[in-house]
């Protein structure tokens, strides 16, 4: 099934500004939290390829209009495809998004992401593999897919597996949020720049004569502040996180958290237990297996696996969790999926993960 440009294609969902040497690509769907629909993915792919092939362009900056950088992929779009049995179209749209993520990760020109505001799900997949990832005091990161009946995808098994110890397992299984300082401290971001200085940084980048790494790095460094973690930051609990989230199964992780919580009573443990119990068990299992594989695989291999698993999800091969989670939490917003999330053991052969 060929996917053509939508008939209601609106060019202003992605803007491109700047002179011939430095361009700024702007996500421009602020009323929808800059969530990535098919139209945006298509236009971003076109613009990135055009700029990469333009010999006059030396540097590309990516930012977003509004208070949110990118809240994720437009899952309602996928939900409609699954609901109307057009899962093949949904799968192809998703593959376009993964191809865009790979294009960004392998971009041959310097690419600077200015991540001011929330970055979640598909927004993380778009930005977390870029060369320069600048965050601010307004930035919030999360991969909350399991809570809506899905699993952290879009290459999360790659970029989360590169974090210290088993911190990636913690983020993916619980959907925990990090602020900008924590993103830099754990390696998800490369620089922290106060939001009040972000426009000055962008202006300075547009003034570069030679867009080579040392020059770009030097300019960003001028505006970069050293991060200071808050006393209650979960990053001060990495030893505990490694102890819990290094377990072999989801059941063992949850059991160890519950056992420890009986004596420690720490808020982050309580929240972790609550989040995991509210999530889709089968998708927690899928993510745990996926990130364990991702530690030893390339980004391309991780994205191929995500494509395969998500196709099963759209077809509802194994469970209805994704469809029900999106309907209950994001569409009708009653937080009551009609079907209790499937609580069953799942083998690698069942979900196409092997």
C-alpha beads as a LAMMPS data file, in Angstrom:
LAMMPS data file: protein, C-alpha beads

354 atoms
353 bonds

1 atom types
1 bond types

-500.0 500.0 xlo xhi
-500.0 500.0 ylo yhi
-500.0 500.0 zlo zhi

Masses

1 110.0

Atoms # bond

1 1 1 0.000 0.000 0.000
2 1 1 1.575 3.251 -1.134
3 1 1 1.455 6.188 1.213
4 1 1 1.113 9.508 -0.549
5 1 1 1.051 13.023 0.798
6 1 1 -2.263 13.571 2.653
7 1 1 -4.903 15.535 0.745
8 1 1 -5.167 17.980 3.668
9 1 1 -1.408 18.463 3.835
10 1 1 -0.538 21.733 5.554
11 1 1 2.981 23.008 5.024
12 1 1 3.014 25.089 8.202
13 1 1 3.183 22.128 10.611
14 1 1 6.940 22.220 10.025
15 1 1 8.717 25.514 9.357
16 1 1 12.211 26.096 7.996
17 1 1 13.927 29.439 8.575
18 1 1 17.394 30.908 8.350
19 1 1 19.989 31.987 5.836
20 1 1 21.692 29.790 3.261
21 1 1 24.337 28.528 5.694
22 1 1 22.369 27.791 8.886
23 1 1 18.771 26.577 8.919
24 1 1 16.314 26.152 11.797
25 1 1 13.670 23.456 11.478
26 1 1 10.671 24.212 13.703
27 1 1 7.986 21.804 14.911
28 1 1 4.844 23.893 14.567
29 1 1 1.876 22.008 15.946
30 1 1 1.751 23.597 19.409
31 1 1 -1.980 23.112 20.005
32 1 1 -1.381 19.345 19.704
33 1 1 1.803 19.462 21.836
34 1 1 3.825 19.058 18.620
35 1 1 2.908 15.368 18.513
36 1 1 4.190 13.764 15.325
37 1 1 1.452 12.846 12.887
38 1 1 2.057 11.356 9.455
39 1 1 2.084 14.783 7.827
40 1 1 4.799 16.086 10.159
41 1 1 6.919 12.950 9.776
42 1 1 6.675 13.213 6.008
43 1 1 7.567 16.890 5.934
44 1 1 10.405 16.534 8.434
45 1 1 11.874 13.731 6.345
46 1 1 11.652 15.853 3.206
47 1 1 13.204 18.911 4.818
48 1 1 16.035 17.040 6.551
49 1 1 16.989 15.263 3.340
50 1 1 16.806 18.477 1.344
51 1 1 19.045 20.320 3.823
52 1 1 21.502 17.437 4.056
53 1 1 21.897 17.415 0.286
54 1 1 22.223 21.207 -0.005
55 1 1 25.958 22.060 -0.172
56 1 1 25.252 25.619 1.004
57 1 1 23.844 24.430 4.356
58 1 1 26.438 23.714 7.024
59 1 1 24.363 23.487 10.230
60 1 1 20.775 22.515 11.078
61 1 1 19.021 23.551 14.306
62 1 1 15.790 21.900 15.468
63 1 1 13.365 23.505 17.913
64 1 1 9.615 23.745 18.529
65 1 1 6.981 26.436 18.870
66 1 1 4.917 26.396 22.055
67 1 1 5.650 25.171 25.575
68 1 1 6.214 21.521 24.594
69 1 1 9.022 20.302 22.371
70 1 1 7.285 17.090 21.308
71 1 1 4.891 15.021 23.415
72 1 1 5.380 11.943 21.205
73 1 1 3.869 10.343 18.167
74 1 1 0.223 10.982 17.337
75 1 1 -0.996 7.662 18.753
76 1 1 -4.628 8.536 17.980
77 1 1 -3.668 8.258 14.298
78 1 1 -2.380 4.716 14.863
79 1 1 -5.414 3.916 17.002
80 1 1 -7.769 4.801 14.160
81 1 1 -5.808 2.600 11.755
82 1 1 -6.032 -0.337 14.135
83 1 1 -9.684 0.304 14.929
84 1 1 -10.680 0.364 11.254
85 1 1 -8.587 -2.724 10.431
86 1 1 -6.204 -0.595 8.352
87 1 1 -3.291 -1.834 10.421
88 1 1 -1.036 -2.115 7.339
89 1 1 -1.362 1.632 6.756
90 1 1 -0.599 2.307 10.421
91 1 1 2.466 0.063 10.186
92 1 1 3.746 1.920 7.133
93 1 1 3.198 5.298 8.790
94 1 1 5.152 4.031 11.801
95 1 1 7.978 2.797 9.561
96 1 1 8.198 6.293 8.093
97 1 1 8.677 7.632 11.616
98 1 1 11.407 5.095 12.380
99 1 1 13.134 5.941 9.109
100 1 1 13.071 9.611 10.131
101 1 1 14.621 8.715 13.505
102 1 1 17.406 6.835 11.726
103 1 1 17.979 9.743 9.337
104 1 1 18.481 12.099 12.300
105 1 1 20.789 9.650 14.076
106 1 1 23.010 9.227 11.000
107 1 1 22.839 12.831 9.760
108 1 1 26.038 13.835 8.007
109 1 1 25.825 17.501 8.983
110 1 1 25.915 19.020 12.478
111 1 1 22.447 18.828 13.998
112 1 1 21.576 20.787 17.166
113 1 1 18.330 20.009 18.986
114 1 1 17.084 22.769 21.305
115 1 1 14.752 20.775 23.576
116 1 1 12.809 23.333 25.580
117 1 1 9.732 21.757 27.170
118 1 1 8.457 18.194 27.427
119 1 1 10.022 15.546 25.204
120 1 1 8.341 12.164 25.337
121 1 1 7.930 9.007 23.288
122 1 1 8.257 9.803 19.598
123 1 1 9.834 13.156 20.438
124 1 1 12.586 11.310 22.276
125 1 1 12.985 8.894 19.379
126 1 1 13.467 11.871 17.076
127 1 1 16.025 13.705 19.212
128 1 1 17.893 11.380 21.579
129 1 1 20.326 10.099 18.954
130 1 1 21.255 13.523 17.549
131 1 1 24.808 14.814 17.986
132 1 1 23.890 17.854 20.116
133 1 1 20.954 17.667 22.526
134 1 1 20.501 20.921 24.442
135 1 1 17.996 20.947 27.312
136 1 1 16.793 23.669 29.685
137 1 1 15.130 24.253 33.038
138 1 1 11.793 23.704 31.243
139 1 1 12.672 20.287 29.834
140 1 1 10.878 17.158 31.016
141 1 1 11.713 13.710 29.629
142 1 1 9.626 10.541 29.887
143 1 1 8.855 7.314 28.036
144 1 1 5.333 6.637 29.379
145 1 1 4.155 4.180 26.714
146 1 1 3.571 1.193 29.023
147 1 1 0.965 3.163 30.966
148 1 1 -1.142 3.513 27.803
149 1 1 -0.865 -0.168 26.944
150 1 1 2.126 0.045 24.607
151 1 1 5.883 -0.244 25.218
152 1 1 8.750 2.294 24.953
153 1 1 9.658 2.032 21.279
154 1 1 11.142 4.376 18.590
155 1 1 14.652 3.145 19.409
156 1 1 14.299 3.372 23.197
157 1 1 15.874 -0.060 23.554
158 1 1 18.983 1.537 22.037
159 1 1 19.299 4.964 23.673
160 1 1 17.968 3.902 27.089
161 1 1 20.268 0.882 27.182
162 1 1 23.274 3.223 26.912
163 1 1 22.472 4.906 30.244
164 1 1 24.374 4.039 33.456
165 1 1 23.677 0.604 34.892
166 1 1 20.007 -0.346 34.666
167 1 1 18.689 3.206 34.703
168 1 1 17.187 2.674 31.242
169 1 1 15.117 -0.235 32.529
170 1 1 13.855 1.982 35.333
171 1 1 12.793 4.772 32.954
172 1 1 11.092 2.460 30.474
173 1 1 9.268 0.255 32.957
174 1 1 8.004 3.048 35.210
175 1 1 7.606 5.983 32.797
176 1 1 9.438 8.141 35.364
177 1 1 10.120 11.765 34.467
178 1 1 13.479 13.510 34.415
179 1 1 14.243 17.218 34.350
180 1 1 16.877 18.831 32.164
181 1 1 19.645 18.624 34.735
182 1 1 18.980 14.916 35.256
183 1 1 19.020 14.324 31.498
184 1 1 22.514 15.784 31.262
185 1 1 23.708 13.925 34.357
186 1 1 22.629 10.529 33.011
187 1 1 23.712 11.162 29.408
188 1 1 20.394 11.654 27.636
189 1 1 21.323 15.281 26.879
190 1 1 24.681 16.805 25.971
191 1 1 24.257 20.377 27.298
192 1 1 22.162 22.341 29.770
193 1 1 21.362 25.940 28.811
194 1 1 18.976 28.117 30.862
195 1 1 15.814 28.768 28.867
196 1 1 16.351 32.539 29.120
197 1 1 19.564 32.133 27.079
198 1 1 18.220 29.799 24.410
199 1 1 17.456 32.516 21.855
200 1 1 20.925 33.979 22.368
201 1 1 22.426 30.556 21.702
202 1 1 20.386 30.143 18.555
203 1 1 21.382 33.600 17.346
204 1 1 25.063 32.821 17.957
205 1 1 24.766 29.544 16.056
206 1 1 23.252 31.388 13.095
207 1 1 26.317 33.625 13.020
208 1 1 28.896 30.844 12.575
209 1 1 31.134 31.127 9.548
210 1 1 32.386 27.550 9.592
211 1 1 29.983 24.878 10.815
212 1 1 32.506 22.388 12.105
213 1 1 32.241 20.466 15.405
214 1 1 34.805 22.416 17.434
215 1 1 33.222 25.753 16.507
216 1 1 29.695 24.566 17.296
217 1 1 30.807 22.948 20.536
218 1 1 32.557 26.147 21.572
219 1 1 29.485 28.289 20.944
220 1 1 27.190 25.952 22.891
221 1 1 29.712 25.788 25.732
222 1 1 29.551 29.580 26.152
223 1 1 25.912 29.298 27.196
224 1 1 26.140 25.973 29.027
225 1 1 25.681 25.807 32.794
226 1 1 26.899 23.027 35.064
227 1 1 23.961 20.976 36.267
228 1 1 23.078 20.695 39.930
229 1 1 20.948 17.717 40.886
230 1 1 18.281 18.233 43.517
231 1 1 18.717 16.362 46.766
232 1 1 15.734 14.120 46.029
233 1 1 16.838 13.264 42.478
234 1 1 16.462 9.590 41.680
235 1 1 19.977 9.697 40.218
236 1 1 21.250 9.676 43.805
237 1 1 19.634 6.220 44.092
238 1 1 21.453 4.465 41.246
239 1 1 22.727 1.677 43.495
240 1 1 19.167 0.845 44.520
241 1 1 17.937 1.120 40.921
242 1 1 20.627 -1.275 39.731
243 1 1 19.706 -3.701 42.506
244 1 1 16.001 -3.720 41.600
245 1 1 16.015 -3.331 37.842
246 1 1 18.804 -5.779 37.078
247 1 1 16.432 -8.660 37.892
248 1 1 15.677 -11.054 35.065
249 1 1 11.890 -10.692 34.932
250 1 1 9.246 -8.028 35.450
251 1 1 7.770 -10.089 38.268
252 1 1 11.114 -10.215 40.086
253 1 1 11.628 -6.466 39.672
254 1 1 8.177 -5.670 41.033
255 1 1 8.513 -8.157 43.882
256 1 1 11.865 -6.735 44.981
257 1 1 10.469 -3.172 44.868
258 1 1 7.489 -4.177 46.993
259 1 1 9.677 -6.040 49.483
260 1 1 12.051 -3.086 49.880
261 1 1 9.230 -0.565 50.033
262 1 1 7.924 -2.245 53.180
263 1 1 10.937 -0.845 55.049
264 1 1 12.384 2.038 52.991
265 1 1 9.113 3.852 52.152
266 1 1 10.820 6.075 49.575
267 1 1 8.567 8.023 47.238
268 1 1 10.329 6.967 44.039
269 1 1 9.854 3.294 44.931
270 1 1 6.174 3.817 45.718
271 1 1 5.677 5.638 42.403
272 1 1 7.546 2.898 40.534
273 1 1 5.300 0.204 41.983
274 1 1 2.153 2.190 41.258
275 1 1 3.195 2.888 37.656
276 1 1 4.179 -0.688 36.901
277 1 1 0.944 -2.056 38.350
278 1 1 -1.075 0.380 36.230
279 1 1 0.822 -0.531 33.063
280 1 1 0.284 -3.283 30.520
281 1 1 2.162 -6.332 31.895
282 1 1 2.743 -7.845 28.484
283 1 1 4.278 -4.610 27.215
284 1 1 6.479 -4.343 30.300
285 1 1 7.793 -7.787 29.399
286 1 1 8.285 -6.782 25.781
287 1 1 10.270 -3.705 26.773
288 1 1 12.439 -5.582 29.273
289 1 1 13.395 -8.178 26.675
290 1 1 13.898 -5.463 24.065
291 1 1 16.251 -3.280 26.106
292 1 1 18.275 -6.304 27.182
293 1 1 18.797 -7.104 23.505
294 1 1 19.403 -3.442 22.665
295 1 1 22.567 -3.319 24.768
296 1 1 24.302 -5.474 22.199
297 1 1 22.715 -4.207 18.999
298 1 1 22.971 -1.261 16.624
299 1 1 20.295 1.406 16.396
300 1 1 19.215 -0.023 13.060
301 1 1 18.621 -3.450 14.595
302 1 1 16.637 -1.913 17.453
303 1 1 14.448 0.075 15.064
304 1 1 13.770 -3.002 12.926
305 1 1 12.637 -4.860 16.026
306 1 1 10.395 -1.936 17.022
307 1 1 8.807 -2.025 13.577
308 1 1 8.140 -5.745 13.863
309 1 1 6.675 -5.582 17.384
310 1 1 4.538 -2.527 16.660
311 1 1 3.069 -4.228 13.613
312 1 1 1.930 -7.045 15.913
313 1 1 0.498 -4.412 18.244
314 1 1 -1.465 -2.725 15.441
315 1 1 -2.777 -6.098 14.281
316 1 1 -3.602 -7.020 17.886
317 1 1 -1.826 -10.320 17.343
318 1 1 -1.076 -10.916 21.026
319 1 1 -3.273 -8.510 22.976
320 1 1 -5.690 -5.611 22.753
321 1 1 -3.795 -3.592 25.378
322 1 1 -2.524 -0.852 23.106
323 1 1 -5.920 -0.179 21.534
324 1 1 -7.709 -0.163 24.892
325 1 1 -5.062 1.922 26.641
326 1 1 -5.141 4.642 23.991
327 1 1 -8.940 4.622 23.937
328 1 1 -9.366 4.817 27.704
329 1 1 -6.509 7.147 28.612
330 1 1 -5.922 9.391 25.597
331 1 1 -9.142 9.341 23.613
332 1 1 -12.061 9.103 26.042
333 1 1 -9.804 10.148 28.925
334 1 1 -11.729 8.105 31.480
335 1 1 -8.646 6.079 32.519
336 1 1 -10.760 2.921 32.388
337 1 1 -9.748 0.493 29.629
338 1 1 -12.680 -1.864 29.059
339 1 1 -10.413 -4.878 28.958
340 1 1 -8.027 -5.610 31.824
341 1 1 -4.494 -5.649 30.475
342 1 1 -3.459 -9.150 29.521
343 1 1 -1.567 -10.763 32.390
344 1 1 0.219 -13.682 30.812
345 1 1 3.698 -14.949 30.203
346 1 1 4.890 -14.114 26.710
347 1 1 7.572 -15.863 24.733
348 1 1 9.883 -14.221 22.216
349 1 1 8.277 -16.205 19.385
350 1 1 4.835 -14.785 20.194
351 1 1 5.757 -11.146 19.698
352 1 1 8.347 -11.458 16.965
353 1 1 11.118 -10.148 19.192
354 1 1 13.543 -13.005 18.682

Bonds

1 1 1 2
2 1 2 3
3 1 3 4
4 1 4 5
5 1 5 6
6 1 6 7
7 1 7 8
8 1 8 9
9 1 9 10
10 1 10 11
11 1 11 12
12 1 12 13
13 1 13 14
14 1 14 15
15 1 15 16
16 1 16 17
17 1 17 18
18 1 18 19
19 1 19 20
20 1 20 21
21 1 21 22
22 1 22 23
23 1 23 24
24 1 24 25
25 1 25 26
26 1 26 27
27 1 27 28
28 1 28 29
29 1 29 30
30 1 30 31
31 1 31 32
32 1 32 33
33 1 33 34
34 1 34 35
35 1 35 36
36 1 36 37
37 1 37 38
38 1 38 39
39 1 39 40
40 1 40 41
41 1 41 42
42 1 42 43
43 1 43 44
44 1 44 45
45 1 45 46
46 1 46 47
47 1 47 48
48 1 48 49
49 1 49 50
50 1 50 51
51 1 51 52
52 1 52 53
53 1 53 54
54 1 54 55
55 1 55 56
56 1 56 57
57 1 57 58
58 1 58 59
59 1 59 60
60 1 60 61
61 1 61 62
62 1 62 63
63 1 63 64
64 1 64 65
65 1 65 66
66 1 66 67
67 1 67 68
68 1 68 69
69 1 69 70
70 1 70 71
71 1 71 72
72 1 72 73
73 1 73 74
74 1 74 75
75 1 75 76
76 1 76 77
77 1 77 78
78 1 78 79
79 1 79 80
80 1 80 81
81 1 81 82
82 1 82 83
83 1 83 84
84 1 84 85
85 1 85 86
86 1 86 87
87 1 87 88
88 1 88 89
89 1 89 90
90 1 90 91
91 1 91 92
92 1 92 93
93 1 93 94
94 1 94 95
95 1 95 96
96 1 96 97
97 1 97 98
98 1 98 99
99 1 99 100
100 1 100 101
101 1 101 102
102 1 102 103
103 1 103 104
104 1 104 105
105 1 105 106
106 1 106 107
107 1 107 108
108 1 108 109
109 1 109 110
110 1 110 111
111 1 111 112
112 1 112 113
113 1 113 114
114 1 114 115
115 1 115 116
116 1 116 117
117 1 117 118
118 1 118 119
119 1 119 120
120 1 120 121
121 1 121 122
122 1 122 123
123 1 123 124
124 1 124 125
125 1 125 126
126 1 126 127
127 1 127 128
128 1 128 129
129 1 129 130
130 1 130 131
131 1 131 132
132 1 132 133
133 1 133 134
134 1 134 135
135 1 135 136
136 1 136 137
137 1 137 138
138 1 138 139
139 1 139 140
140 1 140 141
141 1 141 142
142 1 142 143
143 1 143 144
144 1 144 145
145 1 145 146
146 1 146 147
147 1 147 148
148 1 148 149
149 1 149 150
150 1 150 151
151 1 151 152
152 1 152 153
153 1 153 154
154 1 154 155
155 1 155 156
156 1 156 157
157 1 157 158
158 1 158 159
159 1 159 160
160 1 160 161
161 1 161 162
162 1 162 163
163 1 163 164
164 1 164 165
165 1 165 166
166 1 166 167
167 1 167 168
168 1 168 169
169 1 169 170
170 1 170 171
171 1 171 172
172 1 172 173
173 1 173 174
174 1 174 175
175 1 175 176
176 1 176 177
177 1 177 178
178 1 178 179
179 1 179 180
180 1 180 181
181 1 181 182
182 1 182 183
183 1 183 184
184 1 184 185
185 1 185 186
186 1 186 187
187 1 187 188
188 1 188 189
189 1 189 190
190 1 190 191
191 1 191 192
192 1 192 193
193 1 193 194
194 1 194 195
195 1 195 196
196 1 196 197
197 1 197 198
198 1 198 199
199 1 199 200
200 1 200 201
201 1 201 202
202 1 202 203
203 1 203 204
204 1 204 205
205 1 205 206
206 1 206 207
207 1 207 208
208 1 208 209
209 1 209 210
210 1 210 211
211 1 211 212
212 1 212 213
213 1 213 214
214 1 214 215
215 1 215 216
216 1 216 217
217 1 217 218
218 1 218 219
219 1 219 220
220 1 220 221
221 1 221 222
222 1 222 223
223 1 223 224
224 1 224 225
225 1 225 226
226 1 226 227
227 1 227 228
228 1 228 229
229 1 229 230
230 1 230 231
231 1 231 232
232 1 232 233
233 1 233 234
234 1 234 235
235 1 235 236
236 1 236 237
237 1 237 238
238 1 238 239
239 1 239 240
240 1 240 241
241 1 241 242
242 1 242 243
243 1 243 244
244 1 244 245
245 1 245 246
246 1 246 247
247 1 247 248
248 1 248 249
249 1 249 250
250 1 250 251
251 1 251 252
252 1 252 253
253 1 253 254
254 1 254 255
255 1 255 256
256 1 256 257
257 1 257 258
258 1 258 259
259 1 259 260
260 1 260 261
261 1 261 262
262 1 262 263
263 1 263 264
264 1 264 265
265 1 265 266
266 1 266 267
267 1 267 268
268 1 268 269
269 1 269 270
270 1 270 271
271 1 271 272
272 1 272 273
273 1 273 274
274 1 274 275
275 1 275 276
276 1 276 277
277 1 277 278
278 1 278 279
279 1 279 280
280 1 280 281
281 1 281 282
282 1 282 283
283 1 283 284
284 1 284 285
285 1 285 286
286 1 286 287
287 1 287 288
288 1 288 289
289 1 289 290
290 1 290 291
291 1 291 292
292 1 292 293
293 1 293 294
294 1 294 295
295 1 295 296
296 1 296 297
297 1 297 298
298 1 298 299
299 1 299 300
300 1 300 301
301 1 301 302
302 1 302 303
303 1 303 304
304 1 304 305
305 1 305 306
306 1 306 307
307 1 307 308
308 1 308 309
309 1 309 310
310 1 310 311
311 1 311 312
312 1 312 313
313 1 313 314
314 1 314 315
315 1 315 316
316 1 316 317
317 1 317 318
318 1 318 319
319 1 319 320
320 1 320 321
321 1 321 322
322 1 322 323
323 1 323 324
324 1 324 325
325 1 325 326
326 1 326 327
327 1 327 328
328 1 328 329
329 1 329 330
330 1 330 331
331 1 331 332
332 1 332 333
333 1 333 334
334 1 334 335
335 1 335 336
336 1 336 337
337 1 337 338
338 1 338 339
339 1 339 340
340 1 340 341
341 1 341 342
342 1 342 343
343 1 343 344
344 1 344 345
345 1 345 346
346 1 346 347
347 1 347 348
348 1 348 349
349 1 349 350
350 1 350 351
351 1 351 352
352 1 352 353
353 1 353 354
